[in-house]
Amino acid sequence: MLKDSQLKALKPKEKLYRVTDYDGLSIEVPIKGKLRWRFRYRFNNKPIQKSLGTYPEISLKEARSLRDIARTNVAKNIDPFPSKKVEEIKVEKTFKVWSEYYLEKVVDDVTEIHLVRVLKGFKADVYPYIGDIPMNDIGAKHIIQIVNIMAERGAKESAKKVFSSISRCFQVCMANFPDDIERNPCKDIALKDLLGKRKQVHYPIITDPKELGILLNAIGEYSGHESTKLALLMIANTFVRPHNIRHAKWEQINLETAQWIIPAKEMKSRKELIVPLSQQVLSTLKKAVSVSNLDSYVFPSPKSQTTPLSDAALVGALRRLGYTKEQIVAHSFRGIFSTLAHEISMYDHAIIETQLAHSVGSSVSQAYNRAVYLKERTEMMQWYSDLLEGYQSLD
């Protein structure tokens, strides 16, 4: 249970976070701005989150009272928030109002880092231009203006993400309020005509046994923060995306079964991934126990046990080891594994791609056995760690 003294002591961090009270009530601490009360509940078998106002305007006692009233209504099968948001939107149909509805609607379906990125993009590049314009008055020309302004300052990749977020906002709002939203203006725009064709990204890889062994030994001897070194060793052996390494939590890892189960909402594919853990990885994780909080992240930031390691920390470590971005990046370990596994292992393409969390087979087969090829993948992960260990012993 939260206490008033705890609420007064809450400070913003590098990204938004929440602290729970009980019975679905929590306080949200944004990067900037006031603390916000959030209430999560289920109605008609659907997870829902609602705002109960900001702190200290709404006190802890008042927030609990609002929560208790809502829970009573839910128990009686009465929607505790039946029309408030709809009425607000119908009165003021600006993009900003609708986007706030959109963000609340998708909060349980996307990662927290994605939600923060979308809100940041809206505040920096969207609200200044269309935030106060009624939704149905927004046309393709407004969206094109936003994309062009971002592209002119060299932020093409960010422009693509912002465009996608605007389009998704229109889609979600139209699906829920078809009588209020007339159309999605993004449908009139071919993004490639504005920004050109997307260039395929090829991450640099090191596959020469001796050179790869030198890299792995250098990581093992890294003199910086222990959490950063262990994260790099983990990513080298498990080759998951850097985001998944940095946001790995102890609750996802079972040292007894030697498995790391990454939740679907943390995966780019939106499908749960089982990562079998080799003996070498288990050894790395046992070392991580001493530098992390078992209730939080496996590889925490040097600044806080409750904050994940930053992407800059992984990149910075590789640079301090003497490697340039043309030689190696954190994402490179996926390509290193894929190349070596396809070229010298006994494992089929489907087994390799499944462990990389790539789509394999028909849409029906993808729909989806979480343990598909698990026996083979477990053997393959140990084979790969043994291979890397062997490279480290080369002269």
C-alpha positions as YAML, in Angstrom:
chain: A
units: angstrom
residues:
- id: 1
  name: MET
  ca: [0.00, 0.00, 0.00]
- id: 2
  name: LEU
  ca: [1.20, 3.45, -0.90]
- id: 3
  name: LYS
  ca: [1.77, 6.11, 1.73]
- id: 4
  name: ASP
  ca: [1.62, 9.88, 1.38]
- id: 5
  name: SER
  ca: [5.30, 10.09, 2.24]
- id: 6
  name: GLN
  ca: [6.12, 7.77, -0.67]
- id: 7
  name: LEU
  ca: [4.07, 9.84, -3.09]
- id: 8
  name: LYS
  ca: [5.84, 13.03, -2.08]
- id: 9
  name: ALA
  ca: [9.22, 11.34, -2.60]
- id: 10
  name: LEU
  ca: [8.51, 10.06, -6.14]
- id: 11
  name: LYS
  ca: [10.82, 11.61, -8.73]
- id: 12
  name: PRO
  ca: [10.85, 11.38, -12.56]
- id: 13
  name: LYS
  ca: [13.37, 9.03, -14.19]
- id: 14
  name: GLU
  ca: [14.69, 8.52, -17.70]
- id: 15
  name: LYS
  ca: [11.34, 7.07, -18.72]
- id: 16
  name: LEU
  ca: [7.78, 6.83, -17.45]
- id: 17
  name: TYR
  ca: [7.15, 4.34, -14.62]
- id: 18
  name: ARG
  ca: [4.33, 3.32, -12.29]
- id: 19
  name: VAL
  ca: [4.10, 2.47, -8.60]
- id: 20
  name: THR
  ca: [1.17, 0.28, -7.55]
- id: 21
  name: ASP
  ca: [-1.14, 0.70, -4.58]
- id: 22
  name: TYR
  ca: [-3.64, -2.19, -4.57]
- id: 23
  name: ASP
  ca: [-6.87, -3.35, -6.25]
- id: 24
  name: GLY
  ca: [-5.86, -1.91, -9.61]
- id: 25
  name: LEU
  ca: [-4.80, 1.55, -8.44]
- id: 26
  name: SER
  ca: [-1.38, 2.92, -9.34]
- id: 27
  name: ILE
  ca: [0.41, 6.23, -9.68]
- id: 28
  name: GLU
  ca: [2.15, 7.03, -12.95]
- id: 29
  name: VAL
  ca: [5.34, 9.11, -12.87]
- id: 30
  name: PRO
  ca: [5.99, 10.68, -16.30]
- id: 31
  name: ILE
  ca: [9.30, 12.06, -17.50]
- id: 32
  name: LYS
  ca: [7.79, 15.54, -17.20]
- id: 33
  name: GLY
  ca: [4.58, 16.85, -15.68]
- id: 34
  name: LYS
  ca: [2.34, 15.86, -12.82]
- id: 35
  name: LEU
  ca: [1.89, 12.41, -11.31]
- id: 36
  name: ARG
  ca: [-1.21, 10.68, -12.69]
- id: 37
  name: TRP
  ca: [-3.55, 8.23, -10.99]
- id: 38
  name: ARG
  ca: [-4.37, 5.14, -13.06]
- id: 39
  name: PHE
  ca: [-7.01, 2.50, -12.40]
- id: 40
  name: ARG
  ca: [-6.90, -0.87, -14.20]
- id: 41
  name: TYR
  ca: [-9.89, -3.19, -14.26]
- id: 42
  name: ARG
  ca: [-11.64, -5.73, -16.49]
- id: 43
  name: PHE
  ca: [-15.11, -5.20, -17.96]
- id: 44
  name: ASN
  ca: [-16.81, -7.54, -20.40]
- id: 45
  name: ASN
  ca: [-13.63, -9.62, -20.18]
- id: 46
  name: LYS
  ca: [-11.52, -6.77, -21.57]
- id: 47
  name: PRO
  ca: [-8.62, -5.07, -19.73]
- id: 48
  name: ILE
  ca: [-9.24, -1.33, -19.32]
- id: 49
  name: GLN
  ca: [-7.17, 1.50, -17.84]
- id: 50
  name: LYS
  ca: [-8.66, 4.85, -16.81]
- id: 51
  name: SER
  ca: [-7.23, 8.08, -15.46]
- id: 52
  name: LEU
  ca: [-8.47, 9.24, -12.06]
- id: 53
  name: GLY
  ca: [-6.81, 12.65, -12.19]
- id: 54
  name: THR
  ca: [-3.46, 14.04, -11.09]
- id: 55
  name: TYR
  ca: [-1.64, 14.13, -7.76]
- id: 56
  name: PRO
  ca: [-1.73, 16.14, -5.48]
- id: 57
  name: GLU
  ca: [-5.00, 17.58, -6.87]
- id: 58
  name: ILE
  ca: [-6.49, 14.13, -6.21]
- id: 59
  name: SER
  ca: [-5.14, 12.86, -2.89]
- id: 60
  name: LEU
  ca: [-4.32, 9.25, -2.10]
- id: 61
  name: LYS
  ca: [-7.49, 8.96, -0.04]
- id: 62
  name: GLU
  ca: [-9.62, 10.46, -2.84]
- id: 63
  name: ALA
  ca: [-8.04, 8.21, -5.48]
- id: 64
  name: ARG
  ca: [-8.79, 5.13, -3.38]
- id: 65
  name: SER
  ca: [-12.36, 6.28, -2.94]
- id: 66
  name: LEU
  ca: [-12.80, 6.72, -6.70]
- id: 67
  name: ARG
  ca: [-11.23, 3.30, -7.23]
- id: 68
  name: ASP
  ca: [-13.54, 1.64, -4.68]
- id: 69
  name: ILE
  ca: [-16.66, 3.19, -6.27]
- id: 70
  name: ALA
  ca: [-15.54, 1.96, -9.69]
- id: 71
  name: ARG
  ca: [-14.83, -1.56, -8.38]
- id: 72
  name: THR
  ca: [-18.29, -1.70, -6.80]
- id: 73
  name: ASN
  ca: [-19.87, -0.84, -10.16]
- id: 74
  name: VAL
  ca: [-17.78, -3.46, -11.94]
- id: 75
  name: ALA
  ca: [-18.92, -6.07, -9.42]
- id: 76
  name: LYS
  ca: [-22.52, -5.18, -10.33]
- id: 77
  name: ASN
  ca: [-21.65, -5.50, -14.04]
- id: 78
  name: ILE
  ca: [-22.01, -1.74, -14.49]
- id: 79
  name: ASP
  ca: [-19.40, 0.10, -16.55]
- id: 80
  name: PRO
  ca: [-17.87, 2.60, -14.09]
- id: 81
  name: PHE
  ca: [-16.89, 4.97, -16.91]
- id: 82
  name: PRO
  ca: [-19.71, 4.58, -19.42]
- id: 83
  name: SER
  ca: [-19.73, 7.83, -21.36]
- id: 84
  name: LYS
  ca: [-17.37, 10.42, -19.93]
- id: 85
  name: LYS
  ca: [-14.63, 9.99, -22.50]
- id: 86
  name: VAL
  ca: [-17.09, 9.82, -25.39]
- id: 87
  name: GLU
  ca: [-18.77, 13.02, -24.29]
- id: 88
  name: GLU
  ca: [-15.46, 14.84, -23.91]
- id: 89
  name: ILE
  ca: [-14.39, 13.77, -27.38]
- id: 90
  name: LYS
  ca: [-17.69, 14.80, -28.98]
- id: 91
  name: VAL
  ca: [-17.44, 18.26, -27.45]
- id: 92
  name: GLU
  ca: [-13.82, 18.87, -28.50]
- id: 93
  name: LYS
  ca: [-12.78, 16.87, -31.52]
- id: 94
  name: THR
  ca: [-9.18, 18.02, -31.79]
- id: 95
  name: PHE
  ca: [-6.38, 15.64, -32.71]
- id: 96
  name: LYS
  ca: [-4.84, 16.07, -29.27]
- id: 97
  name: VAL
  ca: [-8.03, 14.95, -27.49]
- id: 98
  name: TRP
  ca: [-8.48, 11.96, -29.79]
- id: 99
  name: SER
  ca: [-4.80, 11.01, -29.48]
- id: 100
  name: GLU
  ca: [-5.14, 10.89, -25.69]
- id: 101
  name: TYR
  ca: [-8.04, 8.48, -26.13]
- id: 102
  name: TYR
  ca: [-5.93, 6.44, -28.58]
- id: 103
  name: LEU
  ca: [-2.99, 6.18, -26.15]
- id: 104
  name: GLU
  ca: [-5.27, 4.99, -23.35]
- id: 105
  name: LYS
  ca: [-6.90, 2.49, -25.70]
- id: 106
  name: VAL
  ca: [-3.64, 0.81, -26.72]
- id: 107
  name: VAL
  ca: [-1.77, 1.06, -23.40]
- id: 108
  name: ASP
  ca: [-2.15, -2.67, -22.67]
- id: 109
  name: ASP
  ca: [-1.25, -3.78, -26.20]
- id: 110
  name: VAL
  ca: [2.13, -2.08, -26.70]
- id: 111
  name: THR
  ca: [5.40, -1.86, -24.81]
- id: 112
  name: GLU
  ca: [5.97, 1.00, -22.41]
- id: 113
  name: ILE
  ca: [8.96, 2.16, -24.44]
- id: 114
  name: HIS
  ca: [6.77, 2.32, -27.56]
- id: 115
  name: LEU
  ca: [4.12, 4.32, -25.72]
- id: 116
  name: VAL
  ca: [6.71, 6.83, -24.48]
- id: 117
  name: ARG
  ca: [8.18, 7.15, -27.99]
- id: 118
  name: VAL
  ca: [4.76, 7.80, -29.55]
- id: 119
  name: LEU
  ca: [3.85, 10.43, -26.96]
- id: 120
  name: LYS
  ca: [7.24, 12.10, -27.36]
- id: 121
  name: GLY
  ca: [6.78, 12.23, -31.13]
- id: 122
  name: PHE
  ca: [3.27, 13.65, -30.80]
- id: 123
  name: LYS
  ca: [4.40, 16.38, -28.42]
- id: 124
  name: ALA
  ca: [7.47, 17.38, -30.42]
- id: 125
  name: ASP
  ca: [6.30, 17.08, -34.02]
- id: 126
  name: VAL
  ca: [2.52, 16.65, -34.21]
- id: 127
  name: TYR
  ca: [0.73, 18.74, -31.60]
- id: 128
  name: PRO
  ca: [2.43, 22.00, -32.66]
- id: 129
  name: TYR
  ca: [0.90, 21.62, -36.14]
- id: 130
  name: ILE
  ca: [-2.38, 19.70, -35.80]
- id: 131
  name: GLY
  ca: [-2.92, 19.28, -32.07]
- id: 132
  name: ASP
  ca: [-5.66, 21.92, -31.91]
- id: 133
  name: ILE
  ca: [-7.25, 21.14, -35.29]
- id: 134
  name: PRO
  ca: [-10.55, 19.21, -35.25]
- id: 135
  name: MET
  ca: [-9.95, 15.63, -36.34]
- id: 136
  name: ASN
  ca: [-12.16, 15.81, -39.43]
- id: 137
  name: ASP
  ca: [-10.48, 19.04, -40.60]
- id: 138
  name: ILE
  ca: [-7.08, 17.36, -40.82]
- id: 139
  name: GLY
  ca: [-6.15, 16.54, -44.40]
- id: 140
  name: ALA
  ca: [-3.27, 14.93, -46.24]
- id: 141
  name: LYS
  ca: [-1.59, 18.34, -46.62]
- id: 142
  name: HIS
  ca: [-1.21, 18.64, -42.84]
- id: 143
  name: ILE
  ca: [0.41, 15.22, -42.53]
- id: 144
  name: ILE
  ca: [2.69, 15.93, -45.50]
- id: 145
  name: GLN
  ca: [3.81, 19.17, -43.83]
- id: 146
  name: ILE
  ca: [4.78, 17.31, -40.64]
- id: 147
  name: VAL
  ca: [6.71, 14.63, -42.54]
- id: 148
  name: ASN
  ca: [8.52, 17.19, -44.72]
- id: 149
  name: ILE
  ca: [9.57, 19.33, -41.74]
- id: 150
  name: MET
  ca: [11.03, 16.28, -39.99]
- id: 151
  name: ALA
  ca: [12.75, 15.08, -43.16]
- id: 152
  name: GLU
  ca: [14.35, 18.49, -43.74]
- id: 153
  name: ARG
  ca: [16.09, 18.31, -40.39]
- id: 154
  name: GLY
  ca: [17.41, 14.83, -41.20]
- id: 155
  name: ALA
  ca: [14.95, 12.82, -39.10]
- id: 156
  name: LYS
  ca: [13.57, 10.56, -41.85]
- id: 157
  name: GLU
  ca: [13.35, 7.42, -39.74]
- id: 158
  name: SER
  ca: [11.56, 9.31, -36.96]
- id: 159
  name: ALA
  ca: [9.23, 10.83, -39.56]
- id: 160
  name: LYS
  ca: [8.20, 7.33, -40.68]
- id: 161
  name: LYS
  ca: [7.42, 6.33, -37.10]
- id: 162
  name: VAL
  ca: [5.45, 9.52, -36.43]
- id: 163
  name: PHE
  ca: [3.49, 9.04, -39.67]
- id: 164
  name: SER
  ca: [2.66, 5.48, -38.62]
- id: 165
  name: SER
  ca: [1.52, 6.67, -35.17]
- id: 166
  name: ILE
  ca: [-0.76, 9.34, -36.67]
- id: 167
  name: SER
  ca: [-2.28, 6.80, -39.04]
- id: 168
  name: ARG
  ca: [-2.78, 4.28, -36.25]
- id: 169
  name: CYS
  ca: [-4.45, 6.94, -34.11]
- id: 170
  name: PHE
  ca: [-6.97, 7.62, -36.87]
- id: 171
  name: GLN
  ca: [-7.57, 3.88, -37.39]
- id: 172
  name: VAL
  ca: [-8.24, 3.12, -33.72]
- id: 173
  name: CYS
  ca: [-10.50, 6.15, -33.25]
- id: 174
  name: MET
  ca: [-12.47, 5.37, -36.42]
- id: 175
  name: ALA
  ca: [-12.94, 1.76, -35.37]
- id: 176
  name: ASN
  ca: [-14.43, 2.82, -32.02]
- id: 177
  name: PHE
  ca: [-16.28, 5.95, -33.14]
- id: 178
  name: PRO
  ca: [-17.23, 5.43, -36.81]
- id: 179
  name: ASP
  ca: [-19.92, 8.11, -36.62]
- id: 180
  name: ASP
  ca: [-17.47, 10.76, -35.41]
- id: 181
  name: ILE
  ca: [-14.34, 10.22, -37.51]
- id: 182
  name: GLU
  ca: [-14.89, 10.51, -41.24]
- id: 183
  name: ARG
  ca: [-11.62, 9.19, -42.67]
- id: 184
  name: ASN
  ca: [-7.90, 8.63, -42.24]
- id: 185
  name: PRO
  ca: [-5.98, 11.23, -44.33]
- id: 186
  name: CYS
  ca: [-2.81, 9.14, -44.12]
- id: 187
  name: LYS
  ca: [-4.43, 6.71, -46.57]
- id: 188
  name: ASP
  ca: [-4.03, 9.36, -49.29]
- id: 189
  name: ILE
  ca: [-0.25, 9.49, -48.83]
- id: 190
  name: ALA
  ca: [2.38, 7.15, -50.25]
- id: 191
  name: LEU
  ca: [5.22, 7.62, -47.77]
- id: 192
  name: LYS
  ca: [7.83, 6.43, -50.27]
- id: 193
  name: ASP
  ca: [6.90, 9.37, -52.52]
- id: 194
  name: LEU
  ca: [7.77, 11.76, -49.69]
- id: 195
  name: LEU
  ca: [10.82, 10.08, -48.23]
- id: 196
  name: GLY
  ca: [11.99, 7.72, -50.96]
- id: 197
  name: LYS
  ca: [12.29, 3.96, -50.74]
- id: 198
  name: ARG
  ca: [13.40, 2.56, -47.44]
- id: 199
  name: LYS
  ca: [17.01, 1.49, -47.45]
- id: 200
  name: GLN
  ca: [17.60, -1.99, -46.12]
- id: 201
  name: VAL
  ca: [19.79, -1.91, -43.04]
- id: 202
  name: HIS
  ca: [22.69, -4.33, -43.01]
- id: 203
  name: TYR
  ca: [24.37, -4.51, -39.63]
- id: 204
  name: PRO
  ca: [28.12, -5.21, -39.65]
- id: 205
  name: ILE
  ca: [29.10, -8.68, -38.49]
- id: 206
  name: ILE
  ca: [32.28, -10.50, -37.49]
- id: 207
  name: THR
  ca: [32.28, -14.20, -38.36]
- id: 208
  name: ASP
  ca: [35.99, -15.00, -38.69]
- id: 209
  name: PRO
  ca: [36.62, -17.41, -35.76]
- id: 210
  name: LYS
  ca: [39.80, -15.72, -34.57]
- id: 211
  name: GLU
  ca: [38.41, -12.16, -34.86]
- id: 212
  name: LEU
  ca: [35.15, -13.15, -33.15]
- id: 213
  name: GLY
  ca: [37.15, -14.80, -30.37]
- id: 214
  name: ILE
  ca: [39.14, -11.58, -29.88]
- id: 215
  name: LEU
  ca: [35.88, -9.60, -29.60]
- id: 216
  name: LEU
  ca: [34.38, -12.00, -27.06]
- id: 217
  name: ASN
  ca: [37.55, -12.00, -24.97]
- id: 218
  name: ALA
  ca: [37.58, -8.21, -25.03]
- id: 219
  name: ILE
  ca: [33.99, -8.15, -23.77]
- id: 220
  name: GLY
  ca: [34.89, -10.62, -21.01]
- id: 221
  name: GLU
  ca: [37.74, -8.35, -19.89]
- id: 222
  name: TYR
  ca: [35.70, -5.14, -20.09]
- id: 223
  name: SER
  ca: [36.58, -2.96, -17.09]
- id: 224
  name: GLY
  ca: [33.44, -0.80, -17.13]
- id: 225
  name: HIS
  ca: [30.20, -1.42, -15.25]
- id: 226
  name: GLU
  ca: [29.66, -5.13, -14.57]
- id: 227
  name: SER
  ca: [26.03, -5.02, -15.67]
- id: 228
  name: THR
  ca: [27.06, -3.73, -19.11]
- id: 229
  name: LYS
  ca: [29.68, -6.46, -19.55]
- id: 230
  name: LEU
  ca: [27.26, -9.23, -18.54]
- id: 231
  name: ALA
  ca: [24.56, -7.85, -20.87]
- id: 232
  name: LEU
  ca: [26.99, -7.96, -23.81]
- id: 233
  name: LEU
  ca: [27.95, -11.56, -22.96]
- id: 234
  name: MET
  ca: [24.26, -12.44, -22.75]
- id: 235
  name: ILE
  ca: [23.41, -10.86, -26.09]
- id: 236
  name: ALA
  ca: [26.39, -12.56, -27.76]
- id: 237
  name: ASN
  ca: [25.09, -15.98, -26.67]
- id: 238
  name: THR
  ca: [21.33, -15.43, -27.01]
- id: 239
  name: PHE
  ca: [21.31, -12.95, -29.94]
- id: 240
  name: VAL
  ca: [17.93, -11.48, -29.02]
- id: 241
  name: ARG
  ca: [17.26, -7.86, -29.90]
- id: 242
  name: PRO
  ca: [19.11, -5.32, -27.71]
- id: 243
  name: HIS
  ca: [15.79, -4.01, -26.35]
- id: 244
  name: ASN
  ca: [14.95, -7.46, -24.98]
- id: 245
  name: ILE
  ca: [18.34, -7.79, -23.29]
- id: 246
  name: ARG
  ca: [18.10, -4.37, -21.69]
- id: 247
  name: HIS
  ca: [14.52, -4.93, -20.47]
- id: 248
  name: ALA
  ca: [14.97, -8.53, -19.31]
- id: 249
  name: LYS
  ca: [13.46, -9.07, -15.85]
- id: 250
  name: TRP
  ca: [14.21, -11.82, -13.35]
- id: 251
  name: GLU
  ca: [10.54, -12.80, -13.28]
- id: 252
  name: GLN
  ca: [10.92, -13.92, -16.92]
- id: 253
  name: ILE
  ca: [13.91, -16.19, -16.20]
- id: 254
  name: ASN
  ca: [13.82, -19.67, -14.68]
- id: 255
  name: LEU
  ca: [17.32, -20.84, -13.80]
- id: 256
  name: GLU
  ca: [16.06, -24.32, -12.89]
- id: 257
  name: THR
  ca: [14.43, -25.02, -16.26]
- id: 258
  name: ALA
  ca: [17.14, -22.97, -18.03]
- id: 259
  name: GLN
  ca: [14.62, -20.87, -19.95]
- id: 260
  name: TRP
  ca: [14.00, -17.18, -20.49]
- id: 261
  name: ILE
  ca: [10.41, -16.55, -21.59]
- id: 262
  name: ILE
  ca: [10.04, -13.13, -23.22]
- id: 263
  name: PRO
  ca: [6.40, -11.92, -23.10]
- id: 264
  name: ALA
  ca: [4.62, -11.28, -26.39]
- id: 265
  name: LYS
  ca: [4.21, -7.56, -25.68]
- id: 266
  name: GLU
  ca: [7.99, -7.18, -25.44]
- id: 267
  name: MET
  ca: [8.58, -8.87, -28.80]
- id: 268
  name: LYS
  ca: [8.62, -7.17, -32.18]
- id: 269
  name: SER
  ca: [6.69, -10.17, -33.54]
- id: 270
  name: ARG
  ca: [4.10, -9.84, -30.73]
- id: 271
  name: LYS
  ca: [4.60, -13.56, -30.03]
- id: 272
  name: GLU
  ca: [6.05, -14.99, -26.84]
- id: 273
  name: LEU
  ca: [9.58, -16.35, -27.29]
- id: 274
  name: ILE
  ca: [11.24, -19.11, -25.29]
- id: 275
  name: VAL
  ca: [15.02, -18.65, -25.13]
- id: 276
  name: PRO
  ca: [16.75, -21.84, -23.95]
- id: 277
  name: LEU
  ca: [19.73, -20.95, -21.74]
- id: 278
  name: SER
  ca: [23.08, -22.64, -22.28]
- id: 279
  name: GLN
  ca: [25.42, -23.48, -19.41]
- id: 280
  name: GLN
  ca: [27.54, -20.44, -20.34]
- id: 281
  name: VAL
  ca: [24.50, -18.16, -20.17]
- id: 282
  name: LEU
  ca: [23.44, -19.63, -16.82]
- id: 283
  name: SER
  ca: [26.92, -18.80, -15.52]
- id: 284
  name: THR
  ca: [26.54, -15.22, -16.75]
- id: 285
  name: LEU
  ca: [23.13, -14.90, -15.08]
- id: 286
  name: LYS
  ca: [24.45, -16.20, -11.76]
- id: 287
  name: LYS
  ca: [27.02, -13.39, -11.86]
- id: 288
  name: ALA
  ca: [24.25, -10.91, -12.69]
- id: 289
  name: VAL
  ca: [22.48, -11.82, -9.44]
- id: 290
  name: SER
  ca: [25.15, -9.93, -7.50]
- id: 291
  name: VAL
  ca: [24.74, -6.68, -9.44]
- id: 292
  name: SER
  ca: [20.96, -6.50, -9.78]
- id: 293
  name: ASN
  ca: [17.72, -6.45, -7.82]
- id: 294
  name: LEU
  ca: [15.92, -9.78, -8.18]
- id: 295
  name: ASP
  ca: [12.59, -7.92, -8.19]
- id: 296
  name: SER
  ca: [13.54, -5.86, -11.24]
- id: 297
  name: TYR
  ca: [15.86, -5.80, -14.26]
- id: 298
  name: VAL
  ca: [18.55, -8.41, -14.85]
- id: 299
  name: PHE
  ca: [20.90, -5.77, -16.26]
- id: 300
  name: PRO
  ca: [20.08, -2.50, -14.48]
- id: 301
  name: SER
  ca: [21.48, 0.92, -15.23]
- id: 302
  name: PRO
  ca: [24.56, 1.95, -13.22]
- id: 303
  name: LYS
  ca: [22.43, 4.84, -11.94]
- id: 304
  name: SER
  ca: [19.44, 2.88, -10.63]
- id: 305
  name: GLN
  ca: [18.46, -0.72, -9.91]
- id: 306
  name: THR
  ca: [14.92, 0.03, -11.11]
- id: 307
  name: THR
  ca: [15.99, 1.46, -14.47]
- id: 308
  name: PRO
  ca: [17.08, -0.75, -17.39]
- id: 309
  name: LEU
  ca: [20.49, -0.48, -18.98]
- id: 310
  name: SER
  ca: [20.44, 2.09, -21.77]
- id: 311
  name: ASP
  ca: [21.13, 1.37, -25.42]
- id: 312
  name: ALA
  ca: [23.92, 3.95, -25.21]
- id: 313
  name: ALA
  ca: [25.62, 1.85, -22.51]
- id: 314
  name: LEU
  ca: [25.94, -1.16, -24.84]
- id: 315
  name: VAL
  ca: [27.08, 0.97, -27.77]
- id: 316
  name: GLY
  ca: [29.51, 2.93, -25.59]
- id: 317
  name: ALA
  ca: [31.09, -0.25, -24.24]
- id: 318
  name: LEU
  ca: [31.77, -1.57, -27.75]
- id: 319
  name: ARG
  ca: [33.35, 1.76, -28.70]
- id: 320
  name: ARG
  ca: [35.54, 1.78, -25.57]
- id: 321
  name: LEU
  ca: [36.73, -1.67, -26.57]
- id: 322
  name: GLY
  ca: [38.04, -0.10, -29.76]
- id: 323
  name: TYR
  ca: [35.36, -1.19, -32.23]
- id: 324
  name: THR
  ca: [33.75, 1.33, -34.61]
- id: 325
  name: LYS
  ca: [30.10, 1.32, -35.70]
- id: 326
  name: GLU
  ca: [31.30, 0.05, -39.08]
- id: 327
  name: GLN
  ca: [32.73, -3.04, -37.32]
- id: 328
  name: ILE
  ca: [30.14, -3.99, -34.69]
- id: 329
  name: VAL
  ca: [26.89, -2.79, -33.06]
- id: 330
  name: ALA
  ca: [24.72, -4.43, -30.41]
- id: 331
  name: HIS
  ca: [22.30, -5.68, -33.08]
- id: 332
  name: SER
  ca: [25.18, -7.38, -34.95]
- id: 333
  name: PHE
  ca: [25.09, -10.48, -32.77]
- id: 334
  name: ARG
  ca: [21.84, -11.58, -34.43]
- id: 335
  name: GLY
  ca: [23.50, -11.54, -37.84]
- id: 336
  name: ILE
  ca: [26.60, -13.28, -36.49]
- id: 337
  name: PHE
  ca: [24.52, -16.17, -35.16]
- id: 338
  name: SER
  ca: [22.37, -16.40, -38.30]
- id: 339
  name: THR
  ca: [25.42, -16.55, -40.58]
- id: 340
  name: LEU
  ca: [27.31, -19.13, -38.51]
- id: 341
  name: ALA
  ca: [24.26, -21.29, -37.83]
- id: 342
  name: HIS
  ca: [23.25, -21.40, -41.50]
- id: 343
  name: GLU
  ca: [26.78, -22.02, -42.72]
- id: 344
  name: ILE
  ca: [28.25, -24.53, -40.28]
- id: 345
  name: SER
  ca: [25.53, -25.97, -38.05]
- id: 346
  name: MET
  ca: [23.41, -29.09, -38.55]
- id: 347
  name: TYR
  ca: [20.19, -27.22, -37.75]
- id: 348
  name: ASP
  ca: [17.46, -26.52, -40.29]
- id: 349
  name: HIS
  ca: [16.59, -23.03, -41.47]
- id: 350
  name: ALA
  ca: [13.19, -23.20, -39.73]
- id: 351
  name: ILE
  ca: [14.80, -23.97, -36.34]
- id: 352
  name: ILE
  ca: [17.29, -21.10, -36.72]
- id: 353
  name: GLU
  ca: [14.64, -18.61, -37.82]
- id: 354
  name: THR
  ca: [12.26, -19.63, -35.05]
- id: 355
  name: GLN
  ca: [14.91, -18.85, -32.43]
- id: 356
  name: LEU
  ca: [15.52, -15.50, -34.13]
- id: 357
  name: ALA
  ca: [11.76, -14.84, -33.72]
- id: 358
  name: HIS
  ca: [11.29, -14.56, -37.48]
- id: 359
  name: SER
  ca: [8.09, -15.75, -39.14]
- id: 360
  name: VAL
  ca: [8.43, -19.29, -40.45]
- id: 361
  name: GLY
  ca: [5.91, -21.33, -42.43]
- id: 362
  name: SER
  ca: [2.29, -20.57, -43.30]
- id: 363
  name: SER
  ca: [0.13, -18.06, -41.49]
- id: 364
  name: VAL
  ca: [-1.66, -21.01, -39.88]
- id: 365
  name: SER
  ca: [1.53, -22.57, -38.51]
- id: 366
  name: GLN
  ca: [2.64, -19.18, -37.21]
- id: 367
  name: ALA
  ca: [-0.44, -18.91, -35.05]
- id: 368
  name: TYR
  ca: [1.43, -20.54, -33.00]
- id: 369
  name: ASN
  ca: [3.02, -23.25, -30.92]
- id: 370
  name: ARG
  ca: [5.23, -21.42, -28.41]
- id: 371
  name: ALA
  ca: [7.36, -24.53, -27.91]
- id: 372
  name: VAL
  ca: [7.85, -25.36, -31.59]
- id: 373
  name: TYR
  ca: [11.27, -26.98, -32.20]
- id: 374
  name: LEU
  ca: [12.04, -26.44, -28.49]
- id: 375
  name: LYS
  ca: [14.15, -29.60, -28.12]
- id: 376
  name: GLU
  ca: [16.18, -28.74, -31.22]
- id: 377
  name: ARG
  ca: [16.49, -25.09, -30.22]
- id: 378
  name: THR
  ca: [17.73, -26.07, -26.75]
- id: 379
  name: GLU
  ca: [20.44, -28.23, -28.32]
- id: 380
  name: MET
  ca: [21.30, -25.49, -30.81]
- id: 381
  name: MET
  ca: [21.73, -22.83, -28.12]
- id: 382
  name: GLN
  ca: [24.22, -25.01, -26.25]
- id: 383
  name: TRP
  ca: [26.01, -25.81, -29.53]
- id: 384
  name: TYR
  ca: [26.34, -22.09, -30.25]
- id: 385
  name: SER
  ca: [27.69, -21.17, -26.81]
- id: 386
  name: ASP
  ca: [30.21, -24.02, -27.06]
- id: 387
  name: LEU
  ca: [31.23, -22.73, -30.50]
- id: 388
  name: LEU
  ca: [31.82, -19.22, -29.19]
- id: 389
  name: GLU
  ca: [33.75, -20.55, -26.19]
- id: 390
  name: GLY
  ca: [35.95, -22.48, -28.58]
- id: 391
  name: TYR
  ca: [36.65, -19.34, -30.62]
- id: 392
  name: GLN
  ca: [37.78, -17.58, -27.46]
- id: 393
  name: SER
  ca: [40.53, -20.15, -26.96]
- id: 394
  name: LEU
  ca: [42.04, -19.64, -30.43]
- id: 395
  name: ASP
  ca: [45.47, -18.01, -30.55]
...
